[in-house]
């Protein structure tokens, strides 16, 4: 059993494409079959190597590994040519020399009459020897097929026109190449977005003209933005790699994508192995799915909380490198990540949170320091007590904070908040005793001293 993902390399891998890839991948894995990656690069003007790389990077990051490919259509031109010649020789295709101007006039006339704009078969029986090549679509009857998502679909042949299968320069068009490829690559089920559904009857007629068996079809509902319009750039990051850059875990994005148009009861959180085990085309919704950034963020936070530290480190490596954060001096990165797991919505937030353990800063948040750094007495006493500590452990640090509160008869907040700001520079820190333990004794003392210097400078 085989499915395929066949993107055009005219841009990055976007959310809709990634979901199609995931559904096709999950279907193949569920059937214990093969997942094929094919790059449909026949549009030479718009296809770029950068886009090919972006698609491969996105698939790689998501972990949707292919069993066969990537195949490139531009490397299969001889095969398409062979099929075009066959259709011409069997009188199932013909050359057409109608000018763009004639076709435009025809289109305008039909549209004005309220009819469907389609080619009128002008060159069908002229026996021409050059021009574009058109497929002789049957003139009567119906194309009927059962779509795994939409159910039975039927369309009259008189609604379809003689589609172009080769341009005048001889290069094949999408509708021909996709039929030849899916047949040659033995694709059992074609899973794709429902923007392709209008092509399906034309492709079925091509299969039949060539005497080939049909694959099954499953057309996925489109993804809409929160406002009900088709998902586009203005709905936020639509490139898959932009989600990596924003600090999402690939498994969180996959989990979110699988729920866009597919469900299994009320379950929200799925591991990749559960997706494979439970995936069924029958459970794909017919209605469009709505993309919700808040839901994705919630899911990402859930994944960060429950992920293994090793997995987080693997995904953090790119971010640390990207922001030039050196973690070789300072506490063990594993301990810091574990401390930040509960409080990070994204890996970008986690990197921001871990900087204070490895990088020194030379100023405090202005608004907060004006508010928190007022009383030098409590900070001085804490500094003295912490300096005397031999065993630098969170429990001992906590004990010293309690002692300060007791001796000066102040509430915990009176020393806790200034200490938090002194440690972090921006007031963003979790349990201060654990944070201080991780920051280390020397850095903690130096930062408390910096807070005292700030008070001295601003006290006149």
Secondary structure, DSSP 8 states (H G I E B T S, - for coil): -EEEE---SSS--BHHHHHHHHHHHHHHHHTT-EEEEEE----TTT--HHHHHHHHHHHHHHT---SEEEEEGGGGHHHHHHHHHHHHHTTSEEEE---HHHHHHHHHHHHHTT-------TTTTS--SSSEEEE---SSSEEEEEETTTEEEEEEGGGS---EEE-TTS-B-HHHHHHHHHHHTT-SEEEEEGGGHHHHHHHHHHHHHTT----EEEEE--EE-TTSSB--GGGS--BHHHHHHTT--HHHHHHHHHTSSB--TT-----HHHHHHH--GGGB-SS-EE--HHHHHHHHHHHHHHS-HHHHHHHHHHHHHHTT---SSSS-HHHHHHHHGGG-SSHHHHHHHHHHHH---S---HHHHHHHTT-HHHHHHHHHHHHT-SS--HHHHHHHHHHHHHHHT--HHHHHHHHHHHHHSSS--S-HHHHHHHH-HHHHHHHHHHHHHHHHHH--
